[in-house]
Amino acid sequence: MKKVRFTTLILLLACSLALTACGSNNKGGTNDSQSSKAPEGKVEELTVAFPMVSSAQQDIQLVEDAVNKITEQKIQARVKFLPISAGEWQQQTNLLFTSNEKLDLMFVNGSLYSGMVAKGQLVPIDDLLSRYGGGITKALGDYLQVARLKDGIYAVPTIRDLATSYGITFRKDLADKYSIDVSKLNTMEDIEQAFKTIKDGEGGDFTPLIPSGVGATYLENYLTYDRLGDGIGILPDYDNGLKIVNLYETDMYKEQLKRIRDWYLKGYIMKDSATNKLSTFELLRSGKGFAYFAALKPGFEEQESQASGVQVVTKELLPAIATTSTVTGAMWGIPVNTKLEGKAMEFLNLMYEDKDIINLFDWGIEGKHYVKVPGEDNVIDYPEGVTAQTTGYNMPLGWLFGNQFLSYVMKGKDADIWNKMDAFNKNAAHSKALGFSFDAAPVKTEYAAVMNVITQYKLALETGSVDPDKVLPEFINKLKSAGVDKIIQEKQKQLDAWAQAGGSK
């Protein structure tokens, strides 16, 4: 998911069945003899909610029907999709809870997870996992425990990039034009020299460094510390003996701000970064930048090149690390509205072990929305005459639905991507606080006040738009007046209790 660009939710869903060619190595696969039988016993209906970025999915009912041909046979259940616009996700799901409407399974944004549990919106699922979640526990392994709060597990992470490494992404054409060997850019000093080369060569108003997203700062994708969820009290070097510090008072932060301000004054940074409303891809396509910091993962170069239409290359600067936030960014849980907890878990389990279900969600129906590439087990393409723009079902964000490692790979992408991603997850270092989640409820008044101060100052400071020598002290003073020390004290108290209880078991 990386670093997965979430915050306000985004996503997808959908269809595809008849993937029986995956047969023998698909534990949950379908076959003709199964589909010819009538399901035994009562067939329950599950309402499954997820966010969508586009409502123009005219074939979504076909996908739902195809999923139900599988679920009726395997778990005696039907699913009813409840897609909700990503922009309205939080508002609409809150309405579902307050009105107690039927809702059996739902996507859970990791940033909202602990709050949903505190409000009693999710069912504890430890026992359900033991009874019906064998595919989930096997697929997630030790990462499952990262979702544990103090009294249980209430949601399970999707399987995708569960860690992140930090680095920088460059336009390949300009790197080639000025003979910049990206592989040798190992330090900020090296990168600054590359910026100087580009700035001198391109001249004019060209600025080498652009934001990694609308509203993003230049420090968000170069982290040498665990943000512990919100950045209000952090863990330096992902360890620090589990002693939390105020990021904004550290020498490290001050030095980073000075560097960013220096780059801004030298013309290396886009002057309107703090107010920019164009996406990174729009900026690249319009020729307005050379590089941007990013959270990396296997396949990232390919992903970004395809999305922007501009060939890019990347350089990892910090190795892969797993934190609570990277693991829990995208999850699934069972809401308290349900009366079908067991069936909901049975269907959720299929999303982690049944290849047919996953590829229906991710790609649609074989022959209609995609076709297998001859001679390839895991590679697909669009049918003749069909494109990503004209298909009746297009859900391009496979990290949303269960186990992405069961998904087919679109032609032109790395056919071995999921093996590489699995190795990336397994080889990533772990924050010492992996599995810890902060509950801000005891300091909710101070928390709201501090967040308002951060919103007021952070973007301007971390885009070089203001002088940190003047503005940083003011920022720190206002944080203290708002109660940041009380929040950090509470976070430390909770972290100590978590560690004493055994941490992430």
N, C-alpha and C positions, 0 to 999 in steps of 0.2 A: 502496500500500500503504500512510503517512504516513505524521500520522506513524503509520506503520503500527504498531498495538498488537500486537507479537509477543512476544518473550522466551520464553515457552513457546508452542510452535507451535499454530496453529489452522488449521482449514481444511476443504476441500471438494473437489468434483470432479463430473464426470458427463456427462450425456448430451444428445443430440439430433441427429437426422440429418434427411434429407429437406428441407434448407433450400435446395433448388435454386432457389427464387425469387430468391436472391441472385446467381445465374448469372453474367452477363457481367462484373461487377466483382469477382468472387471468383476469384482466381488458382487457389485450391485447391478450388473447388467440385466437387460431384459432378453427374452427369447420368444419364439413363436408359440411354444407350448404354453408358456405363462400367459401370454396375451389372449389365448383362446379360452382360458378359464374364466369363470365368473368369480369375483372375490367372495371369500367366505365370511359370514358375519356381517354386522352392521358397518356401513361405510360412513365415517364421520367427516365433517367438512371443517377445514382449518383456514382461517383468514390470516394471510401472510402479508405484512406491510413492509415496504422498502421505498427509499427515495429514488426519484428519476430526474434526470436533467432535461429530458425531452418527452413530451407527451405524444409525439408523432410516431407511435409504435402500432401501426394499424393491425399487425398480425399477433399482438400479444395474447389475444384470446386463443389463437391456434396453439401458441406455446403452452398456455395454461392447460388446454385440453390434452396436449401431448404429455405433459408432466403427470396429469391425472391418470393416464393409461398405465403409467408405471406405479404410482402410489396406491391406486386401488388394489393392485395385485400384491404389492409388497407389504403395505402397512394398513390396508383397509381404510384408506382415507383419501379425500379429495382436497385440493388446495384452491382457495380463492385468492387471487392476487389483489392486493390493495396498493397500487402505486400512488405515491404522493409526490408532488413537485418538491424538489430539493429546497427551494426557497421558502416553502411553506411547511417544511417537515416538522420543526419543533412546535409551531403553533397548532398544526392539525393533529399531531400525535397527543399533545396535551389535551385537546378537545376529546379525543377518543378515550383518554383516561378519565376525564371528569364526567363524561356522559356514560362511562362503563359500557361502551359499544363492544361488540364481538371483536376480539383481537387475540390471536393465538400464538403468533410468532412475529418478531420484528427485528429490523436492523437497529443496532445500538451504536451511536457515535461515541467513541471512547472518551471524548472530552465531557460528555454528559453522563457517563456511566455511574460514577459515585453519587451524583446528584439524584439520578433516577432511583437508585437503591435507597438513598436516604428518604425519598418521598414515598417509598413502598410501591413503586411501579413495576418492579420485576420480581419474578418468583425465584427463590433459591433453588439451584438445580443440581447440587451435589448428588443427591440420591437418584435423580433422573439420569444423570450421566452414568452412574454405576449400573443402572438397569437397562438403559436404552442407548447409551452414548459410546459404545465401544469403538465405532469408527472415528469419532471425534477425539477421544483420548489417545488412540493410536496415532492419528495424524498430527496432533499438536505436541505430543510428548510432554516434556518439562515445561514448555511454553504455556500450557493450559493453566498452571498454577499462578502465572502472572496476573490472571484475571481474578484471583481470590481477594476478596475484601476481608475485613476482620472476622466476619461470621459466616462466610461461605462464598461460593461462586454463583454469580447471577447472570453471566453472559460468557460466550466463548469467542475468542478472536478468530477471524477468518485467516486462512493460510495463504500467505503472500510474502512480501519482503517484511520480515518481523524485526529486522534491524536496519540500520542506516549507516552509510559512510558519508563523510562530507568532503566536497571538492568544488571544482570550478569547471564550467562548461564554456567552450570557445567556438566561435565560427571557424570552420575548417578553411574556408576560402581565404580569410584574412591571415590565419596562422601560416598557411602555405605561401601567401603573397609576400610576407615579411620574414620567411624562413624561421619561424618560431617553433622550436622543438618542445611541444607541450609536455612530453614525458620528462623533461628536465626542469620543469617549474615546480620546485619542491617547497619553497618558502614564500612568504609574503613579499620579500625583497625581489625574488625572481619574478613574481607576478607583476609587481610594480614596474619592473624594467620592461616587461612585455607590454604593459599599458602605455609606457612612454614611447616605445617603438611604434605602436599603432597610432597613438595620438600625433606624433611627429609626422608619420607617414600619411595619414588621412587628412590631417589639418582641419581647419575650419571649426565648426561647432561639433564635430564628431566626438562622442564620449565613449570610451572603451567599455565601461562597466554599467550595466543596466540592472534593474531590480529583478528578482526571481518571481515576482508576482505583484499584482496590484495590492498596495498597502504593505508590502514586505520591506523589511530593512536589510542592510548588508551584513548583519551579524546573525541572523536567524539560521542560516545554513552553514555556519562554521562554529560548532559547539565543542568545547573541550570540557564540558561539565554536563551533569544531569540537571535538567530544568525542574525535575520533580513535579512535572505537570504544567506549572504555570509560570515558572521563572521567578516567583516571589519566594526567595530562599532557595539556593541551589547547592549542588554537591560538586565541588571542584574535582576535576580529574576522575569523575564518576566513582569516587571513593571518599577521600578526605576523612577516613575514619568515621564515616557517617555523621560528620559535623557540618551543619548547614551554615552558609554564610549569605549575606546580602550581596548579590551580584553587583549591584550598582555602586557599592562602596569598595569594590576590589580594585587593586592596581591593574589587573588584567583588563577589566572593562574600561578603565580610564585610558589605557594605552590603545585599546582597539578603537575607541572613539577618536583619539588623536590621529590615528592613521587614516581613518575614514574621512575625517575633516581635511587632512592634508591632501588626500586624493581628490576631494571635492574642489579644493582651491586650485589644484593643478589642472583641473578640467578632465580628470579621469572618470568622474562620476556624473551621471545625468543630473543636471541642475534641478529639474522638477521631480526628482524621485519621490519626494514626500507627497506630492499631489497628483502624480501620474495615474491615469485611468486606463492605460493600454496594457494588455497582457504581454508577458515576455515574448510570446510567439509573434504577436503583432509588431512589437518593436524589432525583432529579428528580421521579419519579412520586409519591413520598411527600411532596413539598412541603418537603424539608429543605434546599434550597439555591437560589441565584439564578444563580451563575456558576461556570465552571471554565476554567482555562487549557487550551489544546489546540493540537496541531499541525494546521494547516489545509490544505485542498486544494479544488479546485473540487468543488461538490456537497456540501460538508461539512455545511452547515446542514440540507439535505434529509436527508442520511444520519442525522444525530443526532436530528432531529425524528421521523423514522420509527422509529428504534430505541428511543427513550425514550417515544414517545407524547406528548411535550411539545414545543410549538413553540418553537424557539430561533432566535436571531440571533447572528451573529458579528462580531467586529471584528479585522481583521489589525493587529498591532502591529509585526511584523518581516517584511520581504519574503521571498519564496521563495528558498531556498538549497538547493543540491545538495551532499551530502557522500557519502563512500563508504558510510556506513551507510544513508542514504536510498535509494541506488541498489541496494545489495546485500541489502537486507532480506529479499527473497524471490527465490529462484533455483532453477534446475534444473541437475543435473549427471549425469554418467554414472559409476556406481560401478565399482570395479575388479573386482567380481564378474562383470561381463558378459563374454561371448564374442562379443557382437554390437554392437560399438562403432558401426559404420557405420549399421546399421539403427536403433539407438537415436537417433543424431543425425538420421536422416531423419525419425523420428517427432517428435522435439523440434522440428524445423524446421516440421512441419505445425502445431504448436501456436502458431507465430508468423505463419503466413500463410494458414491454411485456416479460413475463417469457420465452416464446418460443424462442424469438430472443436471449435473453441472454444465454440460455442453448445450442443453436446452436453454438454461439461464443465460449462458455466455454468448451463444451463437445462433440459436434458433433451431429450425428444423432442417435436417439433412435433405438435400435435393432442392429445397426451396430457398433457404437463406445461405446455405453453404454446401460445398461438395468436398469429398475427400480428394487429396492429390494422389494420383496413381503411384503406387510403390512407396508411399510414405504412411507410416502408422498414425502419426500425430499431427500431420500438416493438412490444412484445409485451404480452400480458396472460395471466392464467390462464384456462383453459377454463371454460365455464359449470359451476358446481357444484364447482369446485376452488379451493382457497385455498392460501396459503403453508403453512398448518398441515396441510392434508389431502393435498397432492400427494405422490406416491410418490417424488419426487426433488426435493430442495431444497438446492442448493449456493450460498448467497448471497454468497460471498466470491470474486468473479471474478478478483481480483488474483493468485490462486494459480496460474492455468493460462495460461502463455505470454503471449499478446498480448490484454490485456483490451480494447483499442481495437477489436477485431473483435466484441465481444460486443453482443448486443441490449440494449436498455434497457427495463426494466419500466415499464408505463404509470404515469403520475403523476410520473415522474422526468424530468429535463432530457434531452430527446432529443439535444441537442447536447453532452452532457457530455464525450464523448471528444475532440472537437475542442478544447474548452476545456482539458481535461487535457493534451493534446499541446502546446498553446500555453504552458501553465503550466510544463511540463518544459523547453521550448525557451527560454523567457524567464528561467528561474531563474538567479540568480548561482551561481557555482561556488566552493566552498572551494578555497584554494590547494593543499590537500592531497587534493583529489578523486582517488581512485584509490589512495591509500596505505592499507595494512592492516598493523597491528602484529602481529608474531609474538612472543608472550610466552614461548615455550619457553626462551630463554636466562636468564630470570629467574623461572622458574615457582615457585620456593620463595617468593621475595619477593612475587610476584603473588598467590599464595593467601593469604598473611598480610595483605597490604594489602586485599584484597577482604573479608576477615573484619572488618577494622577499619571499612571503609566500611559494611558491613552493620550493624555495631553502632551507628554514630553518624548516618549520613546522613539517614535517615527522620525521626528525632526533630528534628534541626536544621532540615531543610527543610520541616517542617510547623509550625514555630514552637512546638513542644511544650517546648523547653528554651531556656534563656538562652544565646545565642551568646557573650556576653562571657565566660561561665564555661566553656562546653563546647567551643567552637571551638578554643581553645589546646590543650586536652586531646586533641581529635581529631587536630590537626596533629602533636602530639608522638608519638602512638601510630602515626600513618602513617609518620613518620620512623623510628621504632624498627623498624617492620615492613619497611622498605626501599623506601619510595616514591621516594626520590631515585635509587636504582639503577635502578628501572623507568623513570623519566623519562629518565635518561641513556641507557639502551638504546633507548628509543623515539626519542630525538633522533638517535642514531646511525643507526638504520634509516631515519628520515625523510630525513636528509642523504644517505644512500646512494641512496635512491629518487629524490630530486631530482637528484642528480648523474648518475643513469642516464637522466634525461629525464622523470621524473615519469610522469603518465598520458599515454602517447603516443597 
